[in-house]
């Protein structure tokens, strides 16, 4: 069932989850600044503490939009696997922020054991050692490109236990750059039927579309990379109600039933169980 546009009254007065999405990041920043520096401005702990807790709650857990999922095509071809997705939990990546409530994180798994696993050593690996790196990324639906970010570098993996722990601090620093710091190189497509689809963590220099360009479902738009906040080369796929992740609410999606084979829940691949697209 396609995502249905809200009636005129709902567009004038967005539902509470959408309103929460719009103020999520300003509220989180305000709470963090108040907690860290509010004492200098004379704010008491009774103001600073609750403001930070409220901002953190909205950032992590509040603001889930419930609607019929949009049916799309898989953005990849071959044997892949979801590291995280809404088939297991919502929000799928641990937070509602940046429109990622129902996001999928996909990695290539052409054969069992073909993808380097997490270990103590080496501390990191070049992205070329992972089968997802450089794989074509296809547009899951037809629409018009509205945003392209392509200059972020592809970093080495964080697939060792020390690096995974350090990623907590690294991700916080990346977030200071805004969505591009977390999503890396990405493309946002305004879908013909409404909503905005984002493809993230793309390879530097691989994007072959430009803002304003029409794309067809299945058309190659970029290649999988390791830009942004990711432990290894992977593809981020998410549907949003706004073109800017900073103020977007995430919307559910699912793959067309004849477009992939493998364990799934209502068209969404199960995490850590390979599927073939």
N, C-alpha and C positions, 0 to 999 in steps of 0.2 A: 504494500500500500504506500503510495507516495506521500511525502510530507505535505500537508494541507496548509495553505496560507491562512492566518487568523482572520476573523471578520474585522470589519472596519473599526468597530468599537474597541476590539482587543488591540488593534494597532495604535489607537490613540492612547489607550491605558494598558501598557504592557503588564503581563502577570508578574506576581511577586518574584519568581525565580529569575526572570529576565531583568527586573529592576536590581536584584542583588548582583547579577553579573555585571551590570553597568557600573556599580559603585565598589565592586570587589577590591580591585587593586588600590584605588585611592583610599579606601577604608583601611586596608592592610598597611599601606605606607604611613597613614596618619597614626595608626595604633603603634607601629614600630617606632616612629619618631617621638611620639608622646612618651613611650616607655623609656627610650634612651635619653631624651633630652628635655622631657616635660618638666623635670624638677627645676631646670634653669629658668623656666617661665612661670614657676610657682604653682604648677599643677600638682595636686595631691595624688597619692597612690590610689585613692578611691576613684579617681578619674582615669588615670593612666592605665591601671591594671585592667579594668573592665573594657576600656576601649581597645586594648591590644587583644584581649580574649575574643571580643566580638569580631574584630578584623580577621583573626586567625580562624574562627569558626566559619565565617563566610567564605574565606579563601579555600578552606579544606573540604567542608562538608555541606554547606548550604547552597541552594540555587540550582537544583536539578529540574530540568524541563522535561515533562512527560508528554510525548506525542507519538504518533505512528512513525516507525522507522522508514527512512528513505532507502529504496532499493538501488544499489549501485553495482558496478562491475569491480572486480578486484583490480588494484592498481599494479599488480605484479603478475608474472607468468612463471610457471614451474612449481617446485616444491618449496613452500615457505612455512613459517610458524609464527604465531602471535606470542610475544613475550608477555603482553598484557592486553586486556580488552574487556568490554562490558559483558561478555559471556560469563565472566567470573565475578566481577565486582563493578559497582558504579559508585563513585567515579573510578574509572578503570586505571588511571595512573596516580591515584591517591589524592587528587585535588580537582575542584571544578574550575580553577583559574585558567585563563587563556583559552576558553572554549573547549577544553579537553575532557569534558565529562564522560563522553562515550568514545574516546580516542582508541585507536589500535596501534600498537607498536609491532612492526613486522620485520622478521629477519629471514634470510635465505637459509634453507636446510636441504640442499640437494640430495644428501644421503646422510644417514645416521653417522655422526662423528665427523662430518665434513666441516662443521663450524667449530672453531676453537672454544673450549669451555672455560669457565672461571677456574683459576688456579692461583697458587701463591706466586709462581714464576712462569713466564716473565712478567714483570710489572705491567708492561704494555706491549702492544703489537702494532705494526703498521696496518692501516685499514685494508691494504691489498691482500692481507692474509685471510680476510673474511669473504665468503662467497657472495654476500649481498652487495659488496662495494662495486659500483659501476653498473649494476643491473638496471635495465630500462624501467622507467616508471611511467605508467599509462594513466591517462585521465579516466577516472571512474564514471564520469558522466559528461554530458554535453553542456557547454556554457561559455562564458566569456572570462578571460583572465583579467583580474583586477589588481593583483599584487604579485610582484616578483622580487625576491631577495636572493642574490646569487654570489655575494662576495665573501661569505664566511669560509674560513679554511677548514679542511678535513683534518681532524686530529687523530692521534693514536688511540688505541682502545683503552678502556678502563676495566678490563676483564681480569683483574687480579684483586684479591681480597683487600689489600691495602688501598688500592685506587678506588674501589667501590665505597669504602668508608670515607675517603677524602672527597668523593663526589658530592657529599652533603654540603661541604663548604664551597666547592667549585660551583655547584648549581646556584647557591645563594649569590655568589659574585656575578655569575652570568645573568642572573635576573636583574641586576642593576642596569643592564643594557636594554631591558624590555623584552618583548616577545622574540625578537631576532636572536637574542643571546641564548634563549632556551630552544627555540625551534630550528635555529641554524638557517641555512638556505631553504627557502620555501616558496611555494606557489599557492595562491588563493584563487579559486575559480567560482564565479557567480553562476550558480546552476540555473538552467532555463526554467525549472519548476520551482525556484525559490530556494533560499539558503545559500551558504557558502562552504565550499569544500577546500580543506587545506591539506597539502602534501609537504611534509617537513623532513629535515635532516638530509637534504639533497646534496649531491656532490658539487663541489665548487666548479663553476664554469660549465655545468652540464645542462642548465635550463635552456630550452630551445624555443620558448614562447615568450611573448611580451605582453604587457598590459594593453587591454583593448582587443587582443586577438581572440578569435573564436576557436574553440577546440571541440572535437568530436569525441564521443565516448570511445575509449580504447586507443586514442592517439598518444604517441610517446611525447612526453613533455619535459623529461629530465632523466637523471640517473640517481640511483640510491647512493648516499654518502654517509659521512660521519661528522657532519657539522652540527653545532649546537650542543645541547646537553643530552648526550647519549653515551652509553657504555661501549657500544660497538656500532659498526655500520648497520643502519636500519632505516625503515621508512615509517614516518608518522602519518596517519590518516585520521582526519576528524571532520565532522560536519558542524557548522556553526550558524547562528542566526544573524551574524554581523560579519562584515569583511575584516574588521580589526580584532584580532584575538584578545587584545587588552580589555575590551569591553564586551566580548561575545559570550553568549551562553551556548553550551554544547547541545547538539541535537543527535538523536539516535540514527544509526544506519545499519544496513545489512547487505550482504552480497546476494546477487540474483541466484536462485536455486540451481540453475543449470550452468553456472559460471565457475564452480569449484567443487572439489570432492574432499571430504574429510570430516572429522568430528566438529560439530557446531551446535549452537543453541539459537534457534530462530534465525538462521542465516549468518550468525556471527561466529567465526572460528574460535574453538576452545584454545585457551592458553597452553603453551608447551606441548601441543599435539599437532604435528605437521599436517598441512593440507596442500592440495595440488590445484592450482588455478590454470 
